[in-house]
């Protein structure tokens, strides 16, 4: 498949035209309107600082259905003991900056350039992007962020400074999403960590079909409940493993 070059016009080719490695297009910009169009079409940006803007739609696609999240017995015990306080949209800027810093400190490449971070901060101000924060002893210990559209949460990145902190954020995100009848979390790219927590691969064709149905739902913009660990909605998650 060819890789498309985007113009100044805000548009994308259909996601099913992506190459075998998932690359669909190059160029364009990171404006809020282009980003929102991309996510609604099953496309996301992913590139390094020295690269042009690259747009992807991988096949297969990793997704996590909220009711299928798996929690180890150790994590379940940690959550029951109340070691963490879980909040939403309290420290979005800090979460996205820490996601980038954590990868940088590990010597890993990061796609969270200043332009990318600023774009997501703009979407947060518009009520589309959200963060889940995990606090331990009143300090930010972990978290995640992503985009909420229709019935889908498009997960972008997560970090942990304390063991299980990012996992706790994901569990409470799933509990909240289950209570709000969300359809799925788009995890984008397969990782062992997310597979262990219940995520699974589906074909791009199935993902796009589910996405199209989810995008028919109204998007609720604005701040999410501050105390996520006080949210009782949603089904109990399954406890597995050690």
GUDRENSE-13783 format. One record per residue: x, y, z of N, C-alpha, C in turn. Coordinates in Angstrom, 1 decimal. Example, Ala and Ser with C-alpha at 12.3 -4.5 7.8 and 13.67 -1.06 7.14 Angstrom:
2
> 13.2,-5.7,7.8,12.3,-4.5,7.8,13.2,-3.3,7.8
> 12.8,-2.2,7.1,13.7,-1.1,7.1,12.9,0.0,7.9
//
This chain:
242
> 0.8,-1.2,0.0,0.0,0.0,0.0,0.9,1.3,0.0
> 0.5,2.3,-0.7,1.2,3.6,-0.7,1.1,4.3,0.6
> 2.0,5.1,1.0,1.9,6.0,2.1,1.5,7.4,1.6
> 0.4,7.9,2.1,-0.2,9.1,1.6,0.5,10.3,2.2
> 0.6,11.4,1.4,1.2,12.6,1.9,0.0,13.6,2.1
> -0.2,14.1,3.4,-1.3,15.0,3.7,-1.0,16.4,3.3
> -2.0,17.1,2.9,-1.9,18.5,2.5,-2.4,19.4,3.7
> -2.5,20.7,3.5,-3.1,21.6,4.5,-4.5,21.3,4.8
> -5.2,20.7,3.8,-6.6,20.4,4.0,-6.8,19.3,5.1
> -7.7,19.5,6.0,-7.9,18.5,7.1,-8.7,17.3,6.6
> -8.0,16.3,6.2,-8.6,15.1,5.7,-7.6,13.9,5.8
> -8.1,12.7,5.8,-7.3,11.5,5.8,-7.8,10.5,4.8
> -7.0,9.7,4.3,-7.5,8.5,3.5,-8.1,7.5,4.5
> -9.0,6.6,4.1,-9.5,5.6,5.0,-8.4,4.8,5.6
> -8.7,4.4,6.9,-7.6,3.7,7.7,-7.3,2.3,7.1
> -8.2,1.7,6.3,-7.9,0.4,5.8,-6.8,0.4,4.7
> -6.5,1.6,4.2,-5.4,1.8,3.2,-4.0,1.8,3.9
> -3.9,1.6,5.2,-2.6,1.6,5.8,-1.8,0.5,5.3
> -0.4,0.7,5.3,0.5,-0.3,4.9,0.5,-1.5,5.9
> 1.2,-2.6,5.5,1.3,-3.7,6.4,1.8,-3.5,7.8
> 2.7,-2.5,7.9,3.2,-2.1,9.2,2.3,-1.1,10.0
> 1.2,-0.7,9.3,0.3,0.2,10.0,0.5,1.7,9.6
> 1.5,2.0,8.9,1.7,3.4,8.5,0.8,3.8,7.4
> 0.1,4.9,7.6,-1.0,5.3,6.6,-0.6,6.6,5.9
> -0.1,7.6,6.6,0.1,8.9,6.0,1.3,9.7,6.7
> 1.7,10.7,6.0,2.8,11.5,6.5,2.5,13.0,6.3
> 2.8,13.8,7.2,2.6,15.3,7.1,1.4,15.8,7.8
> 0.9,16.9,7.4,-0.3,17.5,8.0,0.2,18.3,9.3
> -0.7,18.4,10.3,-0.3,19.1,11.5,-1.0,18.5,12.7
> -0.8,19.1,13.8,-1.4,18.5,15.1,-2.5,19.4,15.6
> -3.2,20.0,14.7,-4.3,20.9,15.2,-5.4,20.0,15.9
> -6.2,20.6,16.8,-7.2,19.8,17.5,-8.2,19.2,16.5
> -8.6,19.9,15.4,-9.6,19.4,14.5,-9.0,18.2,13.7
> -7.7,18.3,13.4,-7.1,17.1,12.6,-7.0,15.9,13.6
> -6.6,16.1,14.8,-6.4,15.0,15.7,-7.7,14.4,16.0
> -8.8,15.1,16.2,-10.1,14.6,16.5,-10.6,13.8,15.3
> -10.4,14.3,14.1,-10.8,13.5,12.9,-10.0,12.2,12.8
> -8.7,12.3,13.1,-7.9,11.1,13.0,-8.4,10.0,14.0
> -8.6,10.3,15.3,-9.1,9.3,16.2,-10.4,8.7,15.8
> -11.3,9.6,15.4,-12.6,9.1,15.0,-12.6,8.1,13.8
> -11.5,8.2,13.0,-11.3,7.3,11.9,-10.4,6.1,12.2
> -9.9,6.0,13.4,-9.1,4.9,13.8,-7.6,5.1,13.5
> -7.2,6.4,13.4,-5.8,6.8,13.1,-5.2,7.6,14.2
> -3.9,7.4,14.5,-3.3,8.2,15.5,-1.9,8.6,15.1
> -1.3,9.7,15.6,0.0,10.1,15.3,1.0,9.4,16.2
> 2.2,9.1,15.6,3.3,8.5,16.4,4.6,8.7,15.6
> 5.5,9.5,16.2,6.7,9.8,15.5,7.7,10.3,16.5
> 9.0,10.3,16.1,10.0,10.8,16.9,10.3,12.3,16.6
> 11.1,12.9,17.4,11.4,14.3,17.3,12.0,14.7,15.9
> 12.9,13.8,15.4,13.5,14.1,14.2,12.7,13.7,13.0
> 11.6,13.1,13.2,10.7,12.6,12.0,9.7,13.6,11.7
> 9.1,13.5,10.4,7.9,14.3,10.1,6.8,13.6,10.9
> 5.6,14.3,10.9,4.4,13.7,11.5,4.0,12.4,10.8
> 3.9,11.3,11.5,3.5,10.1,10.9,2.1,9.6,11.5
> 1.3,9.1,10.6,-0.1,8.7,11.1,-0.2,7.2,10.8
> -0.8,6.5,11.8,-0.8,5.0,11.8,-2.2,4.5,12.1
> -2.4,3.3,11.6,-3.6,2.4,11.9,-3.2,1.0,11.8
> -2.7,0.4,12.9,-2.1,-0.9,12.8,-3.1,-2.0,12.7
> -2.6,-3.2,12.2,-3.4,-4.4,12.1,-2.6,-5.6,12.5
> -2.9,-6.2,13.6,-4.1,-6.1,14.5,-4.0,-4.9,15.4
> -5.1,-4.6,16.1,-5.2,-3.5,17.0,-5.4,-4.0,18.4
> -4.7,-3.5,19.4,-4.9,-3.9,20.8,-5.9,-3.1,21.4
> -6.9,-3.8,22.0,-8.0,-3.1,22.7,-8.3,-3.8,24.1
> -8.8,-3.0,24.9,-9.2,-3.6,26.3,-10.7,-3.2,26.5
> -11.5,-4.2,26.6,-12.9,-4.0,27.0,-13.0,-3.9,28.5
> -13.7,-2.8,29.0,-13.6,-2.5,30.4,-13.9,-3.6,31.3
> -14.9,-4.4,31.0,-15.3,-5.5,31.9,-14.3,-6.7,31.9
> -13.3,-6.6,31.0,-12.4,-7.7,30.8,-11.0,-7.4,31.5
> -10.9,-6.3,32.2,-9.6,-6.0,32.8,-9.3,-7.0,33.9
> -8.1,-7.5,33.9,-7.6,-8.5,34.9,-6.8,-7.8,36.0
> -7.0,-8.2,37.2,-6.3,-7.6,38.3,-5.6,-8.8,39.1
> -4.3,-8.7,39.3,-3.6,-9.7,40.1,-4.1,-9.6,41.5
> -3.9,-10.7,42.3,-4.3,-10.7,43.7,-3.5,-9.7,44.4
> -2.2,-9.5,44.1,-1.4,-8.5,44.7,-1.9,-7.1,44.5
> -2.3,-6.8,43.3,-2.8,-5.4,43.0,-4.2,-5.3,43.7
> -5.0,-6.3,43.7,-6.3,-6.2,44.3,-6.1,-5.9,45.8
> -5.2,-6.6,46.4,-4.9,-6.3,47.8,-4.5,-4.9,48.1
> -3.6,-4.4,47.2,-3.1,-3.0,47.3,-4.3,-2.0,47.2
> -5.2,-2.3,46.3,-6.3,-1.4,46.1,-7.3,-1.4,47.3
> -7.5,-2.6,47.8,-8.4,-2.8,49.0,-7.8,-2.1,50.2
> -6.5,-2.1,50.3,-5.8,-1.5,51.5,-5.8,0.0,51.4
> -6.2,0.6,50.3,-6.3,2.0,50.1,-4.9,2.7,50.1
> -3.9,2.1,49.5,-2.6,2.7,49.4,-2.6,3.9,48.5
> -3.5,3.9,47.5,-3.5,4.9,46.5,-4.8,5.7,46.6
> -4.7,7.0,46.2,-5.8,7.8,45.9,-5.8,8.0,44.4
> -7.0,7.8,43.8,-7.1,7.9,42.3,-8.0,9.1,42.0
> -7.5,10.0,41.1,-8.2,11.2,40.7,-8.2,11.2,39.2
> -9.1,12.1,38.7,-9.1,12.4,37.2,-9.0,13.9,36.9
> -8.3,14.2,35.9,-8.2,15.6,35.4,-7.7,16.6,36.5
> -7.0,16.1,37.4,-6.4,17.0,38.4,-5.1,17.6,38.0
> -4.3,16.7,37.4,-2.9,17.1,37.0,-2.6,16.6,35.6
> -3.4,17.0,34.6,-3.2,16.5,33.3,-1.8,16.9,32.8
> -1.4,18.1,32.9,-0.1,18.6,32.4,1.0,17.8,33.0
> 1.0,17.5,34.3,2.0,16.8,35.0,2.1,15.4,34.5
> 0.9,14.8,34.3,0.9,13.4,33.8,1.5,13.2,32.4
> 1.2,14.1,31.5,1.7,14.0,30.2,3.2,14.3,30.2
> 3.6,15.2,31.0,5.1,15.5,31.1,5.8,14.4,31.7
> 5.2,13.8,32.7,5.9,12.7,33.4,6.0,11.4,32.5
> 5.0,11.2,31.7,5.0,10.1,30.7,6.3,10.2,29.8
> 6.5,11.5,29.3,7.7,11.7,28.5,9.0,11.6,29.3
> 9.0,12.2,30.5,10.2,12.2,31.3,10.6,10.8,31.7
> 9.7,9.9,32.0,10.0,8.6,32.5,10.6,7.8,31.4
> 10.1,7.9,30.1,10.8,7.2,29.0,12.2,7.8,28.7
> 12.3,9.1,28.8,13.6,9.7,28.6,14.6,9.2,29.6
> 14.2,9.2,30.9,15.1,8.7,31.9,15.6,7.3,31.7
> 14.7,6.5,31.1,15.1,5.1,30.9,15.9,4.9,29.6
> 16.1,6.0,28.9,16.9,5.9,27.6,16.0,5.4,26.5
> 14.7,5.5,26.6,13.8,5.0,25.6,13.4,6.1,24.7
> 13.1,5.9,23.4,12.6,7.0,22.6,11.2,7.4,23.0
> 10.8,8.6,22.8,9.5,9.0,23.1,8.9,9.9,22.0
> 7.6,9.6,21.7,6.9,10.4,20.7,6.3,11.6,21.3
> 6.5,11.8,22.6,5.8,13.0,23.3,6.7,14.2,23.1
> 6.8,14.7,21.9,7.5,16.0,21.7,6.8,17.1,22.3
> 7.4,18.3,22.4,6.7,19.4,22.9,5.4,19.7,22.1
> 5.5,19.6,20.8,4.3,19.9,19.9,3.2,18.9,20.2
> 3.6,17.6,20.4,2.6,16.6,20.7,1.9,16.9,22.1
> 2.8,17.2,23.1,2.2,17.5,24.4,1.3,18.7,24.4
> 1.7,19.7,23.7,0.9,20.9,23.7,-0.4,20.7,22.9
> -0.4,19.8,21.9,-1.7,19.5,21.2,-2.6,18.8,22.2
> -2.1,17.8,23.0,-3.0,17.1,23.9,-3.5,18.0,25.0
> -2.6,18.9,25.4,-3.1,19.8,26.4,-4.2,20.7,25.9
> -4.1,21.0,24.6,-5.2,21.8,24.0,-6.5,21.0,24.0
> -6.4,19.7,23.7,-7.6,18.8,23.7,-8.2,18.7,25.1
> -7.3,18.7,26.1,-7.7,18.6,27.5,-8.5,19.9,27.8
> -8.1,21.0,27.4,-8.8,22.3,27.7,-10.2,22.3,27.0
> -10.3,21.6,25.9,-11.5,21.5,25.2,-12.5,20.4,25.7
> -12.0,19.6,26.7,-12.8,18.6,27.3,-12.8,17.3,26.7
> -11.8,17.0,25.8,-11.7,15.8,25.1,-10.7,14.8,25.7
> -9.6,15.4,26.2,-8.5,14.6,26.7,-8.6,14.6,28.2
> -8.3,13.4,28.8,-8.4,13.2,30.2,-7.2,12.5,30.8
> -6.9,12.7,32.1,-5.9,12.0,32.8,-6.4,11.3,34.0
> -5.9,10.2,34.3,-6.1,9.5,35.6,-4.9,9.5,36.4
> -4.9,10.1,37.6,-3.7,10.2,38.4,-3.8,9.3,39.6
> -2.7,8.7,39.9,-2.5,7.8,41.1,-1.6,8.6,42.1
> -2.1,8.8,43.3,-1.3,9.5,44.4,-1.0,8.5,45.5
> 0.3,8.7,45.9,0.8,7.9,47.1,1.5,8.8,48.0
> 0.9,8.8,49.3,1.5,9.7,50.3,1.5,11.2,49.8
> 0.4,11.5,49.1,0.1,12.9,48.6,1.1,13.3,47.5
> 1.8,12.3,46.9,2.7,12.6,45.7,2.2,11.9,44.5
> 2.3,12.5,43.3,1.9,11.8,42.1,2.8,10.6,41.9
> 2.2,9.4,41.8,3.0,8.2,41.8,2.8,7.5,40.4
> 1.8,7.9,39.6,1.6,7.2,38.4,0.4,7.8,37.7
> 0.1,7.4,36.5,-1.1,7.8,35.8,-1.1,7.5,34.4
> -2.1,7.9,33.7,-2.3,7.7,32.2,-3.1,8.9,31.7
> -3.1,9.0,30.4,-3.9,10.0,29.7,-4.4,9.5,28.3
> -5.4,10.1,27.8,-5.9,9.7,26.5,-7.1,10.6,26.1
> -7.7,10.2,25.0,-8.8,11.0,24.4,-10.1,10.2,24.5
> -11.2,10.9,24.9,-12.5,10.3,25.0,-13.4,10.8,23.9
> -13.9,9.9,23.1,-14.8,10.2,22.0,-15.8,9.2,21.9
> -17.1,9.6,21.8,-18.2,8.6,21.7,-18.1,7.6,22.8
> -18.0,6.3,22.5,-17.9,5.2,23.5,-16.5,4.6,23.6
> -15.5,5.4,23.2,-14.1,4.9,23.2,-13.2,5.8,23.9
> -12.3,5.2,24.7,-11.2,6.0,25.3,-9.9,5.6,24.6
> -9.3,6.5,23.9,-8.0,6.2,23.1,-6.8,6.5,24.1
> -6.3,5.4,24.6,-5.2,5.5,25.6,-3.9,5.9,24.8
> -3.2,6.9,25.4,-2.0,7.4,24.7,-0.7,6.9,25.5
> -0.6,7.1,26.8,0.6,6.7,27.5,0.3,6.6,29.0
> 1.2,6.0,29.7,1.0,5.8,31.1,2.4,5.7,31.7
> 2.5,6.0,33.1,3.8,5.9,33.8,3.6,5.5,35.2
> 4.6,5.1,35.8,4.6,4.7,37.2,5.9,5.0,37.9
> 5.8,5.7,39.0,7.0,6.0,39.8,7.0,5.1,41.1
> 5.8,4.5,41.3,5.7,3.5,42.5,5.0,2.3,41.9
> 5.5,1.1,42.4,5.0,-0.1,41.9,3.4,-0.2,41.9
> 2.9,-0.6,40.8,1.4,-0.8,40.6,0.6,0.5,40.4
> 1.3,1.7,40.4,0.6,2.9,40.3,-0.1,3.1,39.0
> 0.5,2.7,37.9,-0.1,2.9,36.6,-1.2,1.8,36.4
> -1.0,0.6,36.9,-2.0,-0.4,36.9,-3.3,0.0,37.6
> -3.1,0.6,38.8,-4.2,1.1,39.6,-5.0,2.1,38.8
> -4.3,3.0,38.1,-5.0,4.0,37.3,-5.9,3.4,36.2
> -5.3,2.3,35.5,-6.0,1.6,34.5,-7.2,0.9,35.0
> -7.1,0.3,36.2,-8.2,-0.4,36.8,-9.4,0.5,37.1
> -9.1,1.7,37.7,-10.1,2.6,38.0,-10.7,3.3,36.7
> -9.9,3.4,35.7,-10.4,3.9,34.4,-11.4,2.9,33.9
> -11.1,1.6,33.9,-12.0,0.6,33.5,-13.3,0.5,34.3
> -13.2,0.7,35.6,-14.4,0.7,36.5,-15.3,1.9,36.1
> -14.7,3.0,35.9,-15.5,4.2,35.5,-16.1,4.0,34.1
> -15.3,3.5,33.2,-15.9,3.3,31.8,-17.0,2.3,31.8
> -16.9,1.2,32.6,-17.9,0.2,32.7,-19.2,0.9,33.2
> -19.1,1.7,34.2,-20.3,2.3,34.8,-20.9,3.3,33.8
> -20.1,3.9,33.0,-20.6,4.9,32.0,-20.9,4.2,30.6
> -20.8,2.9,30.6,-21.2,2.1,29.4,-20.3,2.4,28.2
> -19.1,2.7,28.4,-18.1,2.8,27.3,-17.9,1.5,26.6
> -17.5,1.5,25.4,-17.4,0.3,24.6,-16.0,-0.4,24.8
> -14.9,0.4,24.7,-13.6,-0.1,24.7,-12.5,0.9,24.9
> -11.3,0.5,25.3,-10.1,1.3,25.3,-9.3,0.9,24.2
> -8.9,1.9,23.4,-8.0,1.6,22.3,-6.6,1.7,22.8
> -5.9,0.6,22.9,-4.5,0.5,23.4,-3.5,0.7,22.3
> -3.9,0.7,21.1,-3.1,1.0,19.9,-2.1,-0.2,19.6
> -1.0,-0.2,20.3,0.1,-1.1,20.0,0.2,-2.2,21.1
> 0.5,-3.4,20.7,0.5,-4.6,21.7,1.7,-4.5,22.6
> 1.5,-4.6,23.9,2.5,-4.8,24.9,2.2,-5.9,25.8
> 3.2,-6.6,26.3,2.9,-7.7,27.2,2.2,-7.2,28.5
> 2.6,-6.0,28.9,2.0,-5.5,30.2,0.5,-5.4,30.0
> 0.0,-4.9,28.9,-1.4,-4.7,28.7,-2.1,-6.0,28.4
> -1.4,-6.9,27.7,-2.0,-8.3,27.5,-2.3,-8.9,28.9
> -1.3,-8.8,29.8,-1.5,-9.4,31.1,-2.7,-8.8,31.9
> -3.0,-7.6,31.5,-4.2,-6.9,32.2,-5.5,-7.1,31.5
> -5.5,-7.9,30.5,-6.7,-8.3,29.8,-7.0,-7.8,28.4
> -6.0,-7.0,27.9,-6.2,-6.5,26.6,-6.0,-7.6,25.6
> -6.6,-7.4,24.4,-6.5,-8.5,23.4,-6.5,-7.8,22.0
> -5.9,-8.5,21.1,-5.8,-8.1,19.7,-7.0,-8.4,18.9
> -7.5,-7.5,18.1,-8.5,-7.7,17.1,-8.1,-7.2,15.8
> -8.7,-7.7,14.7,-8.2,-7.2,13.4,-8.6,-5.7,13.2
> -7.9,-5.1,12.3,-8.2,-3.7,12.0,-9.7,-3.6,11.5
> -10.1,-4.5,10.7,-11.4,-4.5,10.2,-12.5,-4.5,11.3
> -12.3,-5.4,12.3,-13.2,-5.5,13.4,-13.1,-4.2,14.2
> -11.9,-3.7,14.5,-11.7,-2.5,15.2,-12.5,-1.3,14.6
> -12.3,-1.2,13.3,-13.0,-0.1,12.6,-14.5,-0.2,12.6
> -15.0,-1.5,12.6,-16.4,-1.7,12.7,-17.0,-1.3,14.0
> -16.2,-1.7,15.1,-16.7,-1.3,16.4,-16.5,0.2,16.7
> -15.4,0.7,16.1,-15.2,2.2,16.3,-16.3,3.0,15.6
> -16.7,2.6,14.4,-17.8,3.3,13.7,-19.1,3.3,14.5
> -19.4,2.2,15.1,-20.6,2.1,16.0,-20.5,3.0,17.2
> -19.3,3.0,17.8,-19.1,3.8,19.0,-19.1,5.3,18.8
> -18.7,5.7,17.6,-18.7,7.1,17.2,-20.1,7.7,17.0
> -21.1,6.8,16.9,-22.5,7.2,16.8,-23.0,7.8,18.1
> -22.3,7.5,19.2,-22.7,7.9,20.5,-22.3,9.4,20.7
> -23.0,10.1,21.6,-22.6,11.5,21.9,-21.4,11.5,22.8
> -20.5,12.4,22.5,-19.3,12.6,23.3,-19.6,13.5,24.5
> -19.4,13.1,25.7,-19.5,13.9,26.8,-18.2,14.6,27.1
> -18.2,15.9,26.8,-17.0,16.7,27.1,-17.0,17.3,28.5
> -15.8,17.6,29.0,-15.7,18.2,30.3,-15.0,17.3,31.3
> -14.9,17.9,32.5,-14.1,17.2,33.5,-14.8,15.9,34.0
> -14.0,14.9,34.2,-14.5,13.7,34.8,-14.5,13.8,36.4
> -15.2,12.9,37.1,-15.3,12.9,38.5,-13.9,13.0,39.1
> -13.6,13.9,40.1,-12.3,14.1,40.6,-11.8,12.9,41.3
> -12.6,12.4,42.3,-12.2,11.2,43.0,-12.7,9.9,42.4
> -11.8,9.3,41.5,-12.2,8.1,40.8,-12.3,6.9,41.8
> -11.6,6.9,42.9,-11.7,5.8,43.8,-12.9,5.9,44.7
> -13.7,7.0,44.5,-15.0,7.0,45.2,-16.1,6.6,44.2
> -15.8,6.3,43.0,-16.7,5.9,42.0,-17.1,4.5,42.2
> -18.4,4.2,42.5,-18.8,2.9,42.7,-19.5,2.2,41.5
> -19.7,3.0,40.5,-20.4,2.5,39.3,-19.4,1.4,38.6
> -20.1,0.5,37.9,-19.3,-0.5,37.2,-19.2,-1.8,37.9
> -19.0,-2.8,37.1,-18.9,-4.2,37.6,-17.6,-4.4,38.3
> -17.5,-5.3,39.3,-16.2,-5.7,39.9,-15.3,-6.3,38.8
> -14.0,-6.0,38.9,-13.1,-6.6,37.9,-12.7,-8.0,38.4
> -12.3,-8.8,37.5,-11.9,-10.2,37.9,-10.5,-10.2,38.5
> -10.3,-11.0,39.5,-9.0,-11.1,40.2,-8.3,-12.4,39.7
> -7.1,-12.3,39.2,-6.4,-13.4,38.7,-4.9,-13.4,39.1
> -4.3,-14.6,39.1,-2.8,-14.6,39.2,-2.4,-14.4,40.7
> -1.0,-14.3,40.8,-0.5,-14.1,42.2,-0.8,-12.8,42.8
//
